[in-house]
Amino acid sequence: MNINKDISSDQIVSLEVTLSPEETSDDENRNIFSEAVMSFRREAKIPGFRPGRIPLNLVRKRWGKELRLAKAEELAKKFIEKVLDQEKLEPGGQIDVEMIEYGEGNPLAFKIVFPLQPEVNLTKYKGLRVLLNDAEIADSDIDEELEFQRRKQAVIRSIDDPAPAEAKLTLKVQEVDPSGIILVGCPLEEKIVELGTDILGIGSDEQLLGINVGEKRVIKVRLEPGGITKAPVQSAIITPEQAKEGQQVTNERYLSVEVVKVEVLELPELNDDFAKLVDENVESLKTLRDSIKYRMMVFIESVKRRTMENSLIDRLIEENPLQISRAVIEGTLNNVADNLKLEMDSEKRKKFIETSYADAEKDLRYVLLRDEVAKQENIVVTDEEVTNEITRAAEERKITFDEMKKKIEEEGSVDQIKRTMLERRVIDILMTNADIEKRTMEFSEFLRITQESER
């Protein structure tokens, strides 16, 4: 067997294989191509000829090429594993086989093409440096949560009195010029406004404070930076040229408002009855405060764990670069599409690959590195550990072990359980050996950063 090997810069392997006459002969030293023709001749039923009596030259002329091709492809597939073992190569995706020469009397030659499985050179997985946010819970944080719960339990009541601070107003609003004349093209709109938000513009709340049902006022407000008034081209505030250019020529506007309804929130008192209303499992306001603090602590630890896992995965990938062929990533995504039975034409599939490529590449890099860490740390998930995991899952769902096992086997999830358990242990190794820089902050800041990162 003669092999010519070529590996491209993007890690695509091309092997041209030529087999010797001995390798294309059977155990009795008969040429397999000739034997394929003879076998077809013995079995074929052709009108006008007795079985096994079809002239050999007729078989070769009419079916010889197809028979040789079929036999050549069969033989090539048998030799693929031997070729890969000899060349010490591991495919990272689909193997394509192309027949080069399979003519009668000529050596069999074929080409094998496949993306190379990325070589993993794990240089650093201990001492990965990560920044970890932490939070301290103050009494004021619990007070804020209690206030939020009070507002959730509040009763909304309409009043005829002047609007107090934090009142909820239903208004008819229309933009006007400084003299109170309605601007052309500005519709009359009904808006719900909560005092304390300045939702109509900076300075609007103080001008609406104390307003009564049915009362009309013209208020002057300032827009947020970058805000542009809805006034059309005919506006006295914006000239046609400036409107065309989309310029903001003023950060002020005038609004005519008429109050339709004034509502206030009636908040429940902070006492033991309120605590039981919020959480039926507590007996007093004190135990509710303790419960809130505990849930905040659980939330903080959950975010810290998730954030640290993601940071460690990012650092692991950064510290251990891999060369991965694009064909490997695309092959993975094609398999995903096939397994999910996604109905996509070629254009939709192409778009699916383009939009999913970056995430798929990152996932594959991590999986390869994760498995190498497991190999170096001798992490193996045993059948007994899988059984224990199934037992735990059955207890959580309050079903029998056999029911849980049957469900998992029907879903084909046994391998997924093993991968999840392996990953959990690898992450624990990374965490144990990480170089962690902690940054402690107030709970409100911790919450803000968490929410922003998850958008």
Backbone torsions as a table, in degrees:
resi	resn	phi	psi	omega
1	MET	NA	126.0	178.8
2	ASN	-110.0	132.9	-176.6
3	ILE	-127.8	126.9	171.3
4	ASN	-107.5	121.8	-173.6
5	LYS	-111.4	140.3	173.6
6	ASP	-142.0	131.0	177.0
7	ILE	-121.3	117.2	-176.5
8	SER	-75.3	170.0	-179.1
9	SER	-64.0	-25.9	177.9
10	ASP	-96.8	24.5	171.0
11	GLN	65.0	37.5	172.0
12	ILE	-100.7	123.3	-177.5
13	VAL	-94.8	134.4	175.2
14	SER	-127.1	120.1	-179.9
15	LEU	-119.4	120.2	173.9
16	GLU	-99.6	118.9	-172.8
17	VAL	-115.0	130.3	175.2
18	THR	-120.9	124.6	-178.3
19	LEU	-95.7	144.5	177.7
20	SER	-76.2	162.3	177.5
21	PRO	-56.1	-34.6	179.8
22	GLU	-64.8	-33.9	-178.2
23	GLU	-78.0	-13.0	176.7
24	THR	-107.7	22.0	176.4
25	SER	-114.8	154.5	178.9
26	ASP	-85.5	-172.1	-176.5
27	ASP	-63.5	-23.8	179.9
28	GLU	-98.4	19.5	176.5
29	ASN	63.6	28.6	176.0
30	ARG	-96.9	137.6	178.2
31	ASN	-63.2	125.2	-173.4
32	ILE	-66.9	-27.3	179.1
33	PHE	-71.5	-43.5	177.2
34	SER	-64.4	-39.3	179.2
35	GLU	-65.6	-34.4	177.4
36	ALA	-63.8	-39.8	177.4
37	VAL	-64.8	-44.5	-179.4
38	MET	-64.7	-40.5	179.7
39	SER	-63.2	-42.7	178.4
40	PHE	-62.2	-41.6	-178.8
41	ARG	-61.7	-38.9	-178.3
42	ARG	-69.6	-33.7	-173.7
43	GLU	-95.5	-24.5	-172.8
44	ALA	-66.7	142.4	175.3
45	LYS	-116.5	104.4	-176.8
46	ILE	-115.7	127.2	178.5
47	PRO	-54.3	133.6	178.4
48	GLY	97.2	-8.5	-179.4
49	PHE	-131.3	143.8	174.2
50	ARG	-75.2	148.6	179.0
51	PRO	-53.6	129.9	178.4
52	GLY	82.0	0.4	-176.9
53	ARG	-112.7	12.3	178.2
54	ILE	-69.0	132.9	179.3
55	PRO	-56.4	133.4	-175.8
56	LEU	-61.4	-38.5	-179.2
57	ASN	-66.7	-29.5	177.2
58	LEU	-69.5	-41.8	178.1
59	VAL	-61.4	-46.1	-179.1
60	ARG	-63.0	-40.0	-176.3
61	LYS	-69.4	-43.3	-172.6
62	ARG	-89.5	-33.5	-174.0
63	TRP	-127.0	-0.2	-173.6
64	GLY	-59.3	-45.4	-177.1
65	LYS	-63.4	-44.1	-179.6
66	GLU	-66.0	-39.0	-179.7
67	LEU	-66.7	-42.4	179.5
68	ARG	-64.9	-40.5	-179.8
69	LEU	-63.0	-46.2	-179.7
70	ALA	-61.1	-43.1	-180.0
71	LYS	-69.6	-36.5	179.0
72	ALA	-64.7	-43.0	179.0
73	GLU	-64.9	-39.4	178.2
74	GLU	-62.8	-44.0	-179.2
75	LEU	-68.4	-39.4	-179.6
76	ALA	-60.7	-42.5	179.8
77	LYS	-63.9	-34.3	177.9
78	LYS	-67.9	-29.2	-176.3
79	PHE	-88.7	-11.7	-175.4
80	ILE	-58.0	-49.7	-178.6
81	GLU	-61.0	-39.3	179.0
82	LYS	-64.5	-40.6	179.4
83	VAL	-64.0	-45.7	-178.8
84	LEU	-63.7	-40.0	178.0
85	ASP	-64.3	-42.5	-178.1
86	GLN	-64.8	-39.1	-178.0
87	GLU	-89.8	-4.1	-179.7
88	LYS	54.7	53.2	-179.2
89	LEU	-120.8	142.9	178.3
90	GLU	-121.7	115.2	179.7
91	PRO	-64.4	143.5	176.9
92	GLY	-107.1	9.3	-179.0
93	GLY	-170.8	-160.4	-175.8
94	GLN	-63.5	140.7	177.1
95	ILE	-99.9	121.7	176.5
96	ASP	-102.5	134.8	-179.1
97	VAL	-116.9	130.4	179.0
98	GLU	-125.5	124.9	179.0
99	MET	-79.4	129.6	179.9
100	ILE	-100.8	-49.1	-178.7
101	GLU	-142.4	124.1	178.1
102	TYR	-144.5	21.0	-179.8
103	GLY	-68.8	152.0	-179.0
104	GLU	-64.2	130.8	179.7
105	GLY	88.9	-6.8	179.6
106	ASN	-109.0	155.0	176.0
107	PRO	-64.1	145.0	177.3
108	LEU	-76.5	127.8	178.7
109	ALA	-132.9	137.2	178.6
110	PHE	-148.3	163.3	-179.0
111	LYS	-119.0	136.3	175.2
112	ILE	-113.5	128.5	179.6
113	VAL	-128.0	131.6	179.1
114	PHE	-161.7	154.6	173.6
115	PRO	-75.3	141.7	-177.6
116	LEU	-79.3	136.1	173.2
117	GLN	-61.5	127.0	-176.8
118	PRO	-57.0	138.9	175.9
119	GLU	-83.4	125.9	-177.2
120	VAL	-99.7	114.7	175.9
121	ASN	-113.6	91.7	-175.1
122	LEU	-79.2	105.4	-176.8
123	THR	-98.9	-28.6	-178.2
124	LYS	-151.7	121.3	171.7
125	TYR	-137.7	-4.6	174.5
126	LYS	-108.7	144.6	-179.4
127	GLY	77.5	22.6	176.7
128	LEU	-67.1	129.3	-174.9
129	ARG	-91.0	126.4	179.6
130	VAL	-136.3	149.8	174.8
131	LEU	-99.7	127.3	-176.3
132	LEU	-122.3	120.1	176.3
133	ASN	-79.7	140.2	176.0
134	ASP	-133.0	165.7	-177.3
135	ALA	-139.5	147.7	173.2
136	GLU	-106.2	134.7	-178.3
137	ILE	-95.6	120.0	178.5
138	ALA	-101.5	163.6	177.5
139	ASP	-59.4	-32.9	-179.7
140	SER	-65.3	-30.7	176.8
141	ASP	-66.6	-40.0	177.5
142	ILE	-68.9	-38.8	176.9
143	ASP	-59.7	-41.0	-179.3
144	GLU	-64.7	-40.1	177.8
145	GLU	-66.9	-39.4	177.2
146	LEU	-63.1	-39.8	178.2
147	GLU	-64.0	-39.3	177.1
148	PHE	-61.4	-43.2	179.6
149	GLN	-67.0	-35.1	176.5
150	ARG	-61.9	-42.6	-179.2
151	ARG	-67.7	-32.7	177.4
152	LYS	-66.5	-34.1	-178.2
153	GLN	-91.7	1.9	-175.1
154	ALA	-70.2	154.9	176.1
155	VAL	-105.7	131.4	179.3
156	ILE	-89.7	128.9	-177.9
157	ARG	-132.4	133.1	176.8
158	SER	-78.8	142.7	179.7
159	ILE	-132.5	158.6	175.5
160	ASP	-103.1	1.7	-179.1
161	ASP	-81.7	165.6	175.1
162	PRO	-57.1	144.6	-176.0
163	ALA	-64.7	120.2	176.9
164	PRO	-84.5	174.9	175.5
165	ALA	-60.3	142.0	-178.8
166	GLU	68.3	17.6	174.1
167	ALA	-71.9	159.1	176.6
168	LYS	-108.4	118.8	-174.9
169	LEU	-110.8	137.7	168.6
170	THR	-103.5	118.8	-171.7
171	LEU	-123.4	150.3	163.9
172	LYS	-98.4	120.9	-172.1
173	VAL	-123.1	136.5	176.4
174	GLN	-147.4	137.3	-179.1
175	GLU	-77.5	137.5	-178.8
176	VAL	-132.4	172.1	175.1
177	ASP	-88.4	176.5	-176.4
178	PRO	-56.6	-24.6	-179.2
179	SER	-89.4	-1.7	178.2
180	GLY	95.5	2.3	179.3
181	ILE	-79.5	133.6	-177.5
182	ILE	-64.7	133.5	178.1
183	LEU	-77.7	137.0	-178.4
184	VAL	-61.7	132.5	176.9
185	GLY	87.6	-3.1	178.9
186	CYS	-95.8	111.4	-174.9
187	PRO	-74.6	159.5	172.5
188	LEU	-82.3	124.1	-176.1
189	GLU	-123.6	146.8	174.2
190	GLU	-99.2	127.3	-177.9
191	LYS	-129.0	148.1	173.2
192	ILE	-104.5	124.6	-173.6
193	VAL	-124.8	130.6	173.8
194	GLU	-102.3	119.1	178.3
195	LEU	-62.5	139.5	-175.3
196	GLY	107.8	-2.8	-178.2
197	THR	-114.9	-17.9	-176.1
198	ASP	51.7	39.9	-174.2
199	ILE	-66.9	-25.9	179.6
200	LEU	-83.5	-9.0	-177.2
201	GLY	139.3	157.8	-178.3
202	ILE	-62.2	127.5	-179.9
203	GLY	96.2	-3.9	-176.6
204	SER	-71.0	-38.2	-174.9
205	ASP	-61.1	-46.1	-176.6
206	GLU	-65.1	-27.4	178.9
207	GLN	-82.0	-18.2	179.4
208	LEU	-96.0	-14.2	-179.4
209	LEU	-60.7	128.7	178.5
210	GLY	86.5	1.4	-179.4
211	ILE	-71.5	150.2	-176.6
212	ASN	-108.7	161.5	175.3
213	VAL	-59.9	131.9	179.7
214	GLY	86.9	-11.9	-178.4
215	GLU	-77.3	143.7	176.8
216	LYS	-113.3	141.6	175.5
217	ARG	-144.5	152.0	168.9
218	VAL	-105.8	121.2	-177.5
219	ILE	-115.6	150.5	179.0
220	LYS	-110.7	123.9	-177.4
221	VAL	-126.6	158.8	174.9
222	ARG	-106.6	140.4	179.1
223	LEU	-80.1	156.0	172.3
224	GLU	-65.0	155.1	176.7
225	PRO	-54.5	128.5	-179.0
226	GLY	89.7	-9.3	179.7
227	GLY	-71.5	146.0	179.3
228	ILE	-126.1	129.9	179.9
229	THR	-61.2	152.1	178.8
230	LYS	-80.3	-0.6	-177.2
231	ALA	-58.5	134.1	-178.5
232	PRO	-78.6	-171.2	-176.9
233	VAL	-59.0	-34.1	-176.6
234	GLN	-75.1	-2.5	-176.3
235	SER	-60.6	145.2	176.0
236	ALA	-75.9	-13.6	-177.5
237	ILE	-88.3	-37.4	-179.0
238	ILE	-116.6	128.9	178.4
239	THR	-77.1	158.3	178.9
240	PRO	-54.8	-41.4	-177.9
241	GLU	-65.4	-42.1	-178.9
242	GLN	-69.8	-36.7	177.9
243	ALA	-65.1	-39.7	179.5
244	LYS	-61.4	-38.6	-179.4
245	GLU	-82.7	-3.1	178.8
246	GLY	69.3	28.5	-177.6
247	GLN	-86.8	150.5	172.6
248	GLN	-100.8	109.2	-175.7
249	VAL	-92.3	-11.8	177.0
250	THR	-150.7	151.9	175.6
251	ASN	-106.1	21.3	179.2
252	GLU	-122.3	150.5	171.3
253	ARG	-150.9	161.9	-178.0
254	TYR	-114.7	136.5	-177.9
255	LEU	-127.6	135.4	171.7
256	SER	-94.3	123.0	-178.2
257	VAL	-123.5	142.0	174.1
258	GLU	-130.1	130.3	-175.5
259	VAL	-83.8	124.1	176.4
260	VAL	-93.7	-38.8	-175.8
261	LYS	-154.1	142.3	173.8
262	VAL	-118.5	126.0	-179.4
263	GLU	-127.4	150.3	176.7
264	VAL	-130.3	154.5	175.8
265	LEU	-93.4	129.1	173.8
266	GLU	-98.9	106.5	-175.3
267	LEU	-85.3	139.3	176.9
268	PRO	-70.6	155.4	178.2
269	GLU	-72.2	148.2	177.0
270	LEU	-81.3	95.9	179.3
271	ASN	-148.2	-174.9	-176.7
272	ASP	-64.0	-35.8	179.0
273	ASP	-63.6	-41.2	176.9
274	PHE	-62.1	-41.9	-179.5
275	ALA	-59.3	-43.4	179.7
276	LYS	-68.3	-30.2	177.6
277	LEU	-67.8	-37.8	-179.8
278	VAL	-74.1	-42.9	-176.2
279	ASP	-142.5	110.8	-175.9
280	GLU	-68.0	-11.6	-178.9
281	ASN	-88.8	-2.2	178.6
282	VAL	-108.5	158.3	-176.3
283	GLU	-111.8	-12.8	-176.8
284	SER	-154.2	170.3	178.1
285	LEU	-64.1	-35.6	179.8
286	LYS	-63.9	-46.1	-180.0
287	THR	-67.5	-28.1	175.4
288	LEU	-67.1	-42.7	177.7
289	ARG	-60.9	-42.1	178.1
290	ASP	-63.0	-40.4	-179.8
291	SER	-65.0	-41.8	178.4
292	ILE	-62.7	-43.5	179.3
293	LYS	-62.7	-41.2	179.3
294	TYR	-63.1	-44.1	179.8
295	ARG	-64.2	-36.2	176.1
296	MET	-63.8	-41.1	179.6
297	MET	-64.6	-42.1	178.0
298	VAL	-62.3	-42.4	178.8
299	PHE	-60.7	-46.2	-179.6
300	ILE	-59.8	-46.9	-178.5
301	GLU	-65.2	-37.9	178.7
302	SER	-64.2	-44.3	179.0
303	VAL	-65.6	-41.9	179.6
304	LYS	-60.7	-44.3	179.9
305	ARG	-62.7	-48.8	-178.3
306	ARG	-63.5	-43.4	-179.9
307	THR	-64.7	-41.8	-179.1
308	MET	-66.6	-41.3	177.2
309	GLU	-57.6	-49.9	-178.2
310	ASN	-63.3	-40.6	-179.7
311	SER	-66.0	-41.0	179.9
312	LEU	-66.5	-38.7	177.0
313	ILE	-63.2	-43.9	178.2
314	ASP	-61.3	-44.9	-179.4
315	ARG	-66.0	-39.4	179.6
316	LEU	-60.3	-42.7	179.6
317	ILE	-67.7	-41.5	-179.4
318	GLU	-65.2	-39.0	-175.9
319	GLU	-78.2	-17.1	-175.1
320	ASN	-131.6	74.3	-178.3
321	PRO	-63.7	142.0	178.7
322	LEU	-125.0	145.8	174.2
323	GLN	-96.8	111.8	-177.0
324	ILE	-120.3	127.7	178.1
325	SER	-66.0	141.8	176.4
326	ARG	-58.9	-33.2	-179.1
327	ALA	-62.1	-32.4	178.7
328	VAL	-66.0	-44.9	-179.9
329	ILE	-65.1	-46.7	-178.8
330	GLU	-63.6	-38.1	177.1
331	GLY	-62.9	-39.5	177.8
332	THR	-62.4	-44.9	-178.9
333	LEU	-68.7	-35.5	175.8
334	ASN	-63.9	-38.9	177.0
335	ASN	-64.4	-39.5	177.4
336	VAL	-60.8	-47.2	-179.8
337	ALA	-61.2	-41.1	180.0
338	ASP	-67.8	-44.0	-178.2
339	ASN	-65.9	-34.8	178.4
340	LEU	-83.1	-3.2	-179.6
341	LYS	54.6	45.3	178.1
342	LEU	-76.2	125.2	179.6
343	GLU	-84.9	104.0	-176.7
344	MET	-138.8	135.3	171.4
345	ASP	-78.0	179.9	-174.3
346	SER	-60.9	-37.1	-179.0
347	GLU	-69.1	-43.6	179.5
348	LYS	-65.9	-38.2	178.5
349	ARG	-66.1	-39.8	178.2
350	LYS	-61.9	-43.0	179.0
351	LYS	-66.6	-39.2	177.7
352	PHE	-59.2	-43.6	-180.0
353	ILE	-66.1	-42.6	-179.1
354	GLU	-62.9	-44.4	-176.1
355	THR	-75.2	-25.1	-176.8
356	SER	-99.4	-5.5	-169.2
357	TYR	-60.4	-49.2	-174.8
358	ALA	-60.5	-45.6	179.9
359	ASP	-65.9	-40.4	-179.5
360	ALA	-65.2	-38.9	178.8
361	GLU	-64.0	-44.8	178.9
362	LYS	-62.5	-44.0	-179.7
363	ASP	-60.7	-42.7	-178.6
364	LEU	-67.5	-41.4	177.4
365	ARG	-58.2	-44.8	-179.3
366	TYR	-65.1	-44.1	-178.4
367	VAL	-60.1	-44.3	179.7
368	LEU	-63.0	-42.9	179.7
369	LEU	-70.9	-38.6	177.5
370	ARG	-58.3	-47.1	-179.0
371	ASP	-64.9	-33.5	178.8
372	GLU	-71.1	-38.3	174.9
373	VAL	-60.8	-45.6	179.2
374	ALA	-59.8	-39.1	179.5
375	LYS	-65.2	-45.6	-178.7
376	GLN	-69.9	-29.1	179.6
377	GLU	-93.2	4.6	179.8
378	ASN	55.9	41.2	178.5
379	ILE	-87.1	119.7	178.6
380	VAL	-133.2	132.0	177.3
381	VAL	-91.8	117.1	-176.7
382	THR	-87.3	163.5	177.6
383	ASP	-62.6	-34.5	179.0
384	GLU	-64.0	-39.8	178.7
385	GLU	-66.9	-37.3	176.8
386	VAL	-64.5	-41.6	178.1
387	THR	-60.7	-42.9	178.4
388	ASN	-63.3	-37.6	178.8
389	GLU	-66.9	-40.1	177.6
390	ILE	-65.7	-39.3	177.7
391	THR	-60.8	-44.9	179.1
392	ARG	-61.8	-43.4	179.9
393	ALA	-64.6	-37.6	178.7
394	ALA	-65.0	-40.7	179.3
395	GLU	-66.0	-39.1	178.6
396	GLU	-62.5	-39.8	-177.5
397	ARG	-89.5	-2.7	177.9
398	LYS	58.5	45.3	173.9
399	ILE	-128.3	169.9	-178.3
400	THR	-74.9	161.5	178.3
401	PHE	-60.1	-44.3	-178.2
402	ASP	-63.0	-38.6	178.3
403	GLU	-64.8	-42.6	-180.0
404	MET	-66.1	-43.5	-179.5
405	LYS	-63.3	-42.7	179.2
406	LYS	-62.2	-42.3	179.3
407	LYS	-62.0	-43.3	-178.9
408	ILE	-65.6	-42.8	-179.6
409	GLU	-66.9	-38.1	177.7
410	GLU	-64.3	-35.0	179.5
411	GLU	-83.6	-7.5	-178.2
412	GLY	65.7	38.0	-171.7
413	SER	-101.3	4.8	-177.3
414	VAL	-62.1	-46.4	179.4
415	ASP	-63.3	-35.6	179.1
416	GLN	-65.0	-38.6	177.5
417	ILE	-62.1	-43.3	179.4
418	LYS	-62.8	-43.3	180.0
419	ARG	-64.0	-41.0	-179.8
420	THR	-64.2	-42.9	-180.0
421	MET	-66.8	-40.2	178.2
422	LEU	-62.9	-44.2	-178.8
423	GLU	-63.7	-40.8	-179.7
424	ARG	-59.6	-40.9	-178.7
425	ARG	-74.0	-34.9	175.8
426	VAL	-65.0	-44.6	178.4
427	ILE	-60.5	-39.4	177.8
428	ASP	-61.7	-38.8	177.1
429	ILE	-62.8	-45.7	-179.9
430	LEU	-62.5	-41.7	-179.1
431	MET	-66.0	-44.8	-178.2
432	THR	-59.3	-34.5	-175.2
433	ASN	-103.1	8.1	-176.6
434	ALA	-75.9	154.0	172.6
435	ASP	-99.1	99.2	-170.0
436	ILE	-101.6	127.3	172.3
437	GLU	-106.5	114.1	-177.2
438	LYS	-91.5	142.6	176.4
439	ARG	-129.7	110.6	-176.9
440	THR	-94.0	137.3	-176.9
441	MET	-144.0	176.4	175.9
442	GLU	-69.8	153.4	-176.6
443	PHE	-60.4	-40.1	-178.6
444	SER	-61.3	-39.9	178.2
445	GLU	-69.1	-40.4	177.3
446	PHE	-59.3	-43.9	-179.9
447	LEU	-65.0	-42.4	-180.0
448	ARG	-61.8	-46.4	-179.0
449	ILE	-63.4	-40.9	179.7
450	THR	-63.1	-46.2	-179.1
451	GLN	-64.3	-39.8	179.6
452	GLU	-66.1	-37.9	-178.1
453	SER	-70.6	-21.8	-176.6
454	GLU	-98.9	3.0	178.1
455	ARG	-74.5	NA	NA
